[in-house]
Amino acid sequence: MSGRPGQYLEKRRRRYYAVLEVPKDLRKTLGKARFIQSLKTDSLALAERLKWPVINAWKLQIERARTGNESTLALLEELERKYEGGESGYDPEHGHFKFTSQDLQSDHMGLMLEAENVPEHVRQAAGVVLSGKSLLAKHIEQFANRGNVTDEAKASRLRILKTLVSRFPFAEDVRVQDLAEWVEVELIEGRGLARGTVRNYAVQWRNYWEWLQTRHGLTLQNPFSKGLFSDLQQLATAPVQRQVWEPEEYWNLLSKLDEDEPLHALIQVAAHTGLRRQAIFSLRIEDVLEDRFLIQKRKFETTSREFPIHSAILPLVERLKAASDGEWLFPVNGDDERFAHNMGERFRVYKNGLGYPPEKTFHSFRHTVATQLHKAQVAPHVVDLLLGWSVKGGSTGLRVYTKADFPAMQQAIEKVKY
C-alpha cells in the first residue's frame, strides 16, 4: 500500500509539495521540524507517484541522524538488512520499499537524489538499494584478503582498489574514455604516478572486476578486458594534448568564485607558478619566505628548489599565511592526497559547468606557464628549473638547481601575465 491519498503531500498555489515531519528527538540534529520540496506538478495522480523517491531520501537522512552512520558500506548493509530491495516494495508506514520498476526510472531517482542535504554516502547507498547499482567498494576487503598473501600484499591491494573506487563509486560509472582521462589527468599528471605503475594498477582493477563477475554476479562488460584494456594502456601511454588557459578564460574562472573559496586561491597560485596541485597543497608555512617558496623533493617533485613568488600573488600568499592556523599554507593537511584529489574534482566539475572542453584541465595551468615562458624567449634551462624538469629524463636533463639561478628564475616568472 502506498498510503492514503494525500499522505506526505501539501498543495500550495496549485502545486503539490512533498512534506515529511522530522521526529521531535531529531529536530535539533537535523536543524528543522519538517522537510518540504516542490514536486513541480499540479496533478495529484503524478504527485502521488513522484513523492516516494523524495520521501525515501528524507527517511534515509533520518535513519542516518538516528544511527550516526557515516559509512556508505555500513549504511548499505543496514538498509539491505532492514528493507526489501527492488520491486518487493517500500511501505513508509512499515519500513519496506514499495517501488515498481517504473518508479525506479532515472527521473524519479533524480528527484530522490536531489532532495536537499543528502550526504554522499547516503546517495551511494540509496543508489544501490533503490536502483540496483553495483557499489564497487562493497567487496574490496574480501578481494584483498583472498589467497595466502602477506599483510603487506593485502594492504597494497586495498590501496590500489581504493584509488579506483574513490573516483568511480559504481561499476556503472566506469567507462573506458573516462578512465583514460582520469589516468592521464589525475593519476599521472596530478599525482605524479609513473605510467608503469598505473598499468600495474589497471591489472589489479581488471582482476577485481573479473572476480566480481565470477563471485558476485556482476554482468557489466569488463572495461579492463583484453581489447578495452589495451585501449586504456595505449591512451595512458600517449598523453592527451592539453590546451592552455587564455587570459580571458583565467579571469572568467575567477569571476564566478567567491574570493574566500580555496579554489579561487588555488587557481591563482597554479596560474602564476605552474606547480602541480599536490605541490601547492604541500607548502608549509615555514616553506614560504618573503619572495619565494621552498619546494621540497617529493614523489611528485623530482628536485628540491627555491621558487620565486610572482608579484601578482604576493598579497594572496600573505593573506593565506595570516589566515593559516596550523602548519600548512592552505587550510589542509598537505600530506592528505584525498583533499588534493577532491579539489581536482571540484575544479573539473566547476570548469565543465562553465563549458570548457576536456582538454583544458587543472594541469593546463602548468602548460600555460611553460608556453608563456617559451613565448617570452626565456632560456630553456630556466624554464626547466621553474617547472622542476632539471633532472635526467626532463626536457633537457642538463643541470640541477643552484642558488645562483634564482635571480634569472625571478625575472622569468614575472613574464607570466594574464
C-alpha positions in Angstrom: 0.0 0.0 0.0 1.3 3.5 -0.8 -0.7 5.1 1.9 -3.9 7.1 1.9 -4.3 9.8 -0.8 -2.6 13.0 0.0 -0.3 11.5 2.6 3.1 13.3 2.6 1.6 15.9 0.3 0.6 19.6 0.5 -0.9 21.8 -2.2 0.3 25.4 -2.4 -0.7 27.7 -5.2 -1.9 24.8 -7.4 1.4 23.0 -7.0 2.0 19.8 -4.9 4.8 19.6 -2.4 6.3 16.5 -0.7 6.4 17.0 3.1 7.7 14.9 6.0 7.7 15.7 9.7 11.0 15.3 11.5 10.8 13.2 14.7 10.9 15.6 17.7 14.0 14.0 19.1 16.0 14.6 15.9 14.9 18.2 15.1 17.8 19.7 16.8 20.2 17.4 15.0 18.7 18.0 11.6 18.1 21.7 12.2 14.4 21.6 11.1 11.0 20.5 12.1 9.9 19.2 8.7 11.2 18.5 5.2 9.4 20.2 2.2 10.1 20.1 -1.5 8.2 21.0 -4.6 7.2 18.2 -7.0 6.6 20.7 -9.8 3.2 19.3 -10.8 -0.4 20.2 -10.3 -1.5 16.6 -10.9 -2.5 14.7 -7.8 -2.0 11.4 -9.5 1.5 12.3 -10.6 2.4 13.8 -7.3 1.3 10.6 -5.5 4.0 8.7 -7.5 6.7 11.4 -7.5 6.6 11.9 -3.8 8.1 8.5 -2.8 11.7 9.0 -4.0 11.8 12.3 -2.2 10.2 10.9 1.0 12.6 7.9 0.9 15.6 10.2 0.6 14.5 12.1 3.7 13.9 8.8 5.6 17.5 7.8 4.8 18.6 11.1 6.3 16.6 10.5 9.4 18.0 7.0 9.6 21.5 8.4 9.4 20.8 11.0 12.0 19.4 8.4 14.4 22.3 5.9 14.0 25.1 8.4 13.4 26.2 6.2 10.5 28.7 7.9 8.2 29.9 4.9 6.2 28.4 4.1 2.8 29.1 0.4 3.2 27.8 0.2 6.8 24.7 2.2 5.9 24.1 0.0 2.8 24.5 -3.2 4.9 22.0 -1.7 7.4 19.5 -0.8 4.7 19.7 -4.1 2.9 19.2 -5.9 6.2 16.2 -3.7 7.2 14.5 -3.3 3.8 13.4 -5.4 1.0 15.1 -4.1 -2.2 14.0 -3.5 -5.8 10.3 -4.3 -6.7 9.5 -6.1 -3.4 8.2 -2.8 -2.0 8.6 0.1 0.4 5.8 0.9 2.7 6.7 4.1 4.6 4.5 3.1 7.4 6.2 -0.2 8.0 9.7 0.3 6.6 9.7 -1.6 3.3 10.3 -0.4 -0.2 7.2 -0.2 -2.4 8.6 0.6 -5.8 7.7 -0.7 -9.3 10.3 -0.8 -12.0 8.7 2.3 -13.5 9.2 4.2 -10.2 12.9 3.4 -10.4 13.4 5.2 -13.7 16.1 7.9 -13.7 13.7 10.8 -13.5 12.3 9.6 -10.2 15.7 8.5 -8.8 16.9 12.0 -9.7 14.1 13.6 -7.6 15.2 11.5 -4.6 18.9 12.2 -5.0 18.3 15.9 -5.5 16.5 16.2 -2.1 18.2 18.8 0.0 21.3 18.0 2.1 21.6 14.3 1.1 25.1 13.2 2.2 27.3 11.5 -0.4 27.4 8.2 1.4 23.6 8.2 1.6 23.3 8.9 -2.1 25.6 5.9 -2.8 23.7 3.6 -0.5 20.4 4.8 -2.0 21.8 4.2 -5.5 22.4 0.6 -4.6 19.2 -0.1 -2.7 16.8 1.8 -4.9 18.2 1.3 -8.4 20.3 -1.9 -8.2 23.6 -0.2 -8.9 26.8 -2.1 -8.1 28.9 -0.4 -5.4 32.5 -1.2 -6.3 33.8 -0.7 -2.8 31.4 -3.3 -1.3 33.7 -6.3 -1.7 37.2 -4.9 -1.8 38.1 -6.1 1.7 37.0 -9.6 0.7 39.0 -9.5 -2.5 42.1 -8.1 -0.8 42.1 -10.9 1.8 41.7 -13.8 -0.7 44.5 -16.3 -1.0 47.5 -16.9 1.2 49.1 -13.5 0.9 51.1 -11.3 3.3 49.6 -8.3 5.2 51.7 -6.1 3.0 50.2 -7.5 -0.2 46.7 -7.1 1.2 47.4 -3.5 2.1 48.7 -2.9 -1.4 45.6 -4.5 -3.0 43.3 -2.3 -0.9 45.3 0.9 -1.7 45.1 0.2 -5.4 41.4 -0.7 -5.3 40.5 2.4 -3.2 42.2 4.5 -5.8 39.7 3.2 -8.3 36.5 3.3 -6.2 37.2 6.8 -4.8 36.8 8.1 -8.4 34.2 5.6 -9.7 31.8 4.5 -6.8 29.6 2.4 -9.0 30.5 -0.2 -11.6 28.0 1.5 -14.0 30.2 4.7 -13.9 33.3 3.0 -15.3 33.8 3.8 -19.0 37.0 3.5 -20.9 37.1 7.1 -22.1 36.5 8.4 -18.6 39.1 6.0 -17.3 41.7 7.2 -19.8 41.1 10.9 -18.9 41.3 10.1 -15.2 44.5 8.1 -15.6 46.2 10.8 -17.6 45.0 13.9 -15.7 44.6 12.8 -12.1 47.0 9.8 -11.6 49.9 10.6 -14.0 49.8 14.4 -14.2 48.1 15.2 -10.9 49.6 12.6 -8.5 52.8 12.1 -10.4 52.4 8.3 -10.7 54.7 6.6 -13.3 52.9 5.1 -16.3 54.2 1.7 -15.5 52.7 2.0 -12.0 49.3 2.9 -13.4 49.4 -0.1 -15.8 50.1 -2.3 -12.8 47.2 -0.7 -11.0 45.0 -1.5 -14.0 45.9 -5.2 -13.9 44.7 -5.3 -10.3 41.5 -3.5 -11.3 40.9 -6.0 -14.1 41.4 -8.9 -11.7 38.9 -7.4 -9.2 36.3 -6.9 -12.0 36.7 -10.5 -13.2 36.3 -11.7 -9.6 33.1 -9.6 -9.2 31.8 -11.2 -12.3 32.6 -14.7 -11.1 31.8 -14.5 -7.4 29.1 -11.7 -7.2 27.3 -11.9 -10.5 28.4 -8.6 -12.0 27.2 -8.6 -15.6 28.7 -5.4 -16.9 31.4 -5.7 -19.5 34.9 -5.5 -18.0 36.4 -2.2 -19.0 39.8 -3.7 -18.4 39.2 -6.8 -20.6 41.8 -7.6 -23.2 40.6 -5.3 -26.0 39.4 -2.4 -23.9 42.4 -2.8 -21.5 44.8 -2.5 -24.4 43.0 0.7 -25.5 43.3 2.0 -21.9 47.0 1.2 -21.9 47.5 2.9 -25.2 45.6 6.0 -24.0 47.6 6.1 -20.8 50.8 5.8 -22.7 50.0 8.6 -25.2 49.4 11.8 -23.3 46.3 13.8 -24.3 47.2 17.2 -25.9 46.4 19.8 -23.2 45.2 23.2 -24.1 46.5 26.3 -22.4 44.3 28.7 -20.5 43.9 32.1 -22.2 43.9 35.3 -20.1 40.2 36.0 -20.5 39.5 32.4 -19.5 41.6 32.7 -16.4 39.7 35.8 -15.3 36.4 34.1 -16.1 37.3 31.2 -13.9 38.0 33.6 -11.0 35.0 35.8 -11.6 32.5 33.0 -10.8 34.1 32.1 -7.5 33.9 33.7 -4.0 37.3 35.2 -3.1 37.3 33.3 0.2 36.9 29.9 -1.5 40.0 27.8 -1.5 39.6 27.0 -5.3 39.9 30.8 -6.0 43.3 30.9 -4.3 44.4 27.6 -5.8 43.7 28.8 -9.4 45.7 32.0 -8.9 48.7 30.1 -7.4 48.7 27.5 -10.1 48.4 30.0 -12.9 51.4 32.0 -11.7 53.7 29.2 -10.8 52.9 26.1 -12.9 53.2 24.0 -9.8 51.4 20.7 -9.5 48.3 20.7 -7.3 49.8 18.4 -4.7 53.0 20.5 -4.6 50.9 23.6 -3.8 49.0 21.8 -1.0 52.3 20.5 0.4 53.6 24.1 1.1 54.2 24.6 4.8 54.2 28.0 6.4 57.9 27.5 7.0 58.4 27.0 3.3 57.0 30.4 2.4 59.7 33.2 2.6 59.3 36.8 1.7 59.8 36.3 -2.0 60.0 32.6 -2.6 58.6 29.1 -1.9 60.9 26.3 -0.8 59.8 23.4 -2.9 60.7 20.1 -1.2 61.6 17.0 -3.1 58.7 14.5 -3.0 57.2 11.8 -5.2 55.5 14.4 -7.3 58.5 16.8 -7.3 61.8 15.5 -8.7 64.0 18.1 -7.2 64.2 20.5 -4.2 64.5 24.1 -5.2 63.6 27.7 -4.4 60.6 29.0 -6.5 60.1 32.8 -6.9 56.7 34.1 -5.9 55.1 36.1 -8.7 54.4 39.7 -7.6 50.7 39.3 -8.7 50.1 36.7 -6.0 52.3 38.1 -3.2 49.3 39.7 -1.5 47.3 36.5 -1.8 50.2 34.5 -0.2 50.4 36.9 2.6 46.7 36.6 3.3 46.9 32.8 3.2 49.8 32.9 5.7 47.9 35.3 8.0 44.7 33.1 7.8 46.5 29.8 8.5 46.1 28.4 12.0 48.4 25.5 11.5 51.3 24.0 9.6 50.1 24.4 6.0 49.8 27.4 3.7 46.4 26.1 2.5 43.9 25.1 5.2 44.6 21.4 4.8 47.0 18.7 5.8 49.5 18.9 3.0 50.0 15.1 3.0 46.3 14.4 2.6 46.2 13.2 -1.0 42.4 12.8 -0.9 42.0 16.5 -0.3 44.2 17.3 -3.3 42.1 14.8 -5.3 38.8 16.3 -4.2 40.0 19.8 -5.1 41.0 18.5 -8.5 37.5 17.0 -8.9 36.0 20.3 -7.7 37.9 22.2 -10.4 36.9 19.7 -13.1 33.2 19.9 -12.3 33.5 23.7 -12.0 35.2 24.3 -15.3 33.0 21.8 -17.1 30.0 23.7 -15.8 31.4 26.8 -17.5 31.5 24.9 -20.8 35.3 24.4 -21.1 36.4 21.3 -23.0 38.1 18.2 -21.5 41.5 19.3 -23.0 41.5 22.2 -20.6 42.4 20.8 -17.2 44.0 22.0 -13.9 47.2 20.6 -15.2 46.8 23.0 -18.2 48.0 25.8 -15.9 51.4 24.1 -15.9 51.3 24.0 -19.7 50.2 27.7 -19.8 53.1 28.8 -17.7 55.5 26.8 -19.8 54.0 28.2 -23.1 54.2 31.8 -21.8 57.8 31.4 -20.7 58.8 29.9 -24.1 57.0 32.7 -26.0 58.9 35.2 -23.8 62.1 33.6 -25.0 63.1 32.6 -21.5 66.2 30.4 -21.6 65.3 26.7 -21.8 67.3 25.7 -18.7 65.5 28.4 -16.7 62.1 27.0 -17.8 63.3 23.6 -16.8 64.3 24.9 -13.3 61.0 26.6 -12.8 58.9 23.6 -13.7 61.1 21.0 -12.0 62.4 19.5 -15.2 66.0 19.9 -14.4 66.9 16.3 -13.8 67.9 13.5 -16.0 64.8 12.5 -18.0 63.4 16.0 -18.0 63.1 18.3 -21.1 66.9 19.0 -21.2 68.4 17.0 -18.4 71.4 19.4 -18.3 71.7 20.6 -14.8 70.2 20.9 -11.3 69.1 23.9 -9.3 71.7 26.1 -7.5 71.1 29.4 -5.6 72.9 31.3 -8.4 69.9 30.5 -10.7 67.3 32.3 -8.6 67.6 35.8 -10.0 67.1 34.5 -13.5 64.1 32.5 -12.3 62.7 35.5 -10.6 62.9 37.6 -13.7 61.4 34.8 -15.8 58.3 34.2 -13.7 57.3 37.8 -13.9 56.8 37.3 -17.7 53.8 35.2 -16.9 50.8 37.6 -17.3 47.0 37.4 -17.5 
